Amino acid sequence: MGISLAELARRCQAELRGDPGRIIERVATLERAGPADIAFVVDARHRAQLSDTSAGAVILHARDAGLFTGNMLLSQNPRLCYARVAAILHPEAKPAAGIHATAVIDPGAVVDGSATIGACVVIEAGARIGTNVVIGAGSYIGSEAVLGAGTRLHPHVYVGSRCRLGMSCIVHAGAVIGSDGFGFAQEAERWEKIPQFGRVVIGNDVEIGANTAIDRGAIGDTLIGRGVKLDNLIHIAHNVEIGEDTAIAACVGIAGSTRIGRRCTIAGQAGIVGHIEITDDVHITGATVVSHTIREPGTYSSGAPLETYQSWLKNAVRMRQLDDMARRLKKLEQKLSMFSEGGKVE
């Protein structure tokens, strides 16, 4: 069942140019879109394809309206407009409420009647499952854990004891919330485990990607603020605090007790050492190593850019020579300084 462009424009707060009665059924790429499809263009690389597309409509930035003669939804934020259109045309199906026959739920747990509990789910004593929560097959909810209203867990999610998720969270398959932090005390050649008895506390509207692991606090809590978005394969160590509306891409590692501010972005494969603070509105580029506190908003990088192998070999040799070169340069500067002052240069 489709929807008219006029209705899409109204619901997505976009400007419509073209046929308001055109019925749109799905989203598609510019190359594959047909008369019942809507596509979108967000960067210059795809603008050249506009002349060849058969899409029934295209989402464009308002400044690009002159590049297309067909039906358009114009927005100052075309990516956001696309997200809203896609959600309208492709809504995620909500499974029917109920508890699967193979689920194992402790009598001391509280499960709202509107919740959906999948096959082989385990819910321990004292856990509280809110209204319209969906728990996918094979998931585990520890004792006294709390899932807020409207939260959805995909299959095989682990939520440890006493951990709390707010309302309208999404947790993808394989995520682990509340595993033990990496805490050990050394005695001679052996390591002795330090008990980890804090929690993970997650705010409303948080999304957590597949196979991401968030460790419980050692004593206090690991805190994930409202609106945080976490990609796949991220590790967040014990007692980390992440501020509201921060987004973190895949394969990032954050060591223990780090505090990250609000509205930050951290690109893939970045590494952040422990016990530091990152202020609000900081943007970390891919593969950057953050080794000290950042007190000023802005963009920070440390990864070396790509170069040819032969060039990299030459530069690697020069890197090993930097200390010697710096010492020689310092001596040369001292001699030049003495010469400019009329002194004797040896």
Long-range contacts (C-beta under 8 A, 24 or more apart in sequence): 1-25, 2-36, 2-89, 3-88, 3-89, 5-57, 5-71, 5-73, 8-38, 8-73, 8-85, 8-88, 9-73, 11-84, 11-88, 12-73, 12-75, 12-81, 12-84, 12-85, 12-88, 13-75, 13-81, 14-59, 14-73, 14-74, 14-75, 14-81, 15-62, 15-73, 15-74, 15-75, 16-71, 16-72, 16-73, 16-74, 17-65, 17-71, 17-72, 17-74, 18-57, 18-70, 18-71, 18-72, 19-71, 22-56, 22-57, 22-71, 23-56, 24-56, 24-57, 24-89, 25-89, 26-89, 26-90, 27-82, 27-85, 27-86, 27-89, 27-90, 28-55, 30-55, 30-58, 38-73, 38-85, 38-89, 40-78, 40-79, 40-81, 40-82, 40-85, 41-78, 42-78, 42-79, 42-82, 59-85, 94-132, 94-134, 95-134, 97-132, 100-137, 106-143, 109-141, 118-155, 124-161, 130-167, 136-173, 142-178, 145-178, 148-204, 154-210, 160-200, 160-216, 162-199, 163-199, 163-200, 163-201, 163-202, 163-216, 164-199, 164-200, 164-201, 164-202, 165-202, 165-206, 166-202, 166-203, 166-204, 166-205, 166-206, 166-226, 167-204, 167-205, 168-204, 168-205, 169-202, 169-204, 169-205, 169-206, 169-207, 169-208, 170-206, 170-207, 170-208, 171-207, 171-208, 172-207, 172-208, 172-209, 172-210, 172-212, 172-232, 173-210, 173-211, 174-210, 174-211, 175-208, 175-209, 175-210, 175-211, 175-212, 175-213, 175-214, 176-212, 176-213, 176-214, 177-202, 177-208, 177-214, 178-214, 178-215, 178-216, 179-213, 179-214, 179-215, 179-216, 180-215, 180-216, 181-215, 181-216, 181-217, 181-218, 181-237, 181-238, 181-239, 181-256, 182-215, 182-237, 182-238, 182-256, 183-218, 183-238, 194-218, 196-238, 198-222, 198-238, 198-239, 200-224, 202-228, 203-227, 203-228, 203-244, 206-230, 209-233, 209-234, 209-250, 212-236, 215-240, 215-256, 218-256, 225-262, 231-268, 237-274, 243-280, 249-286
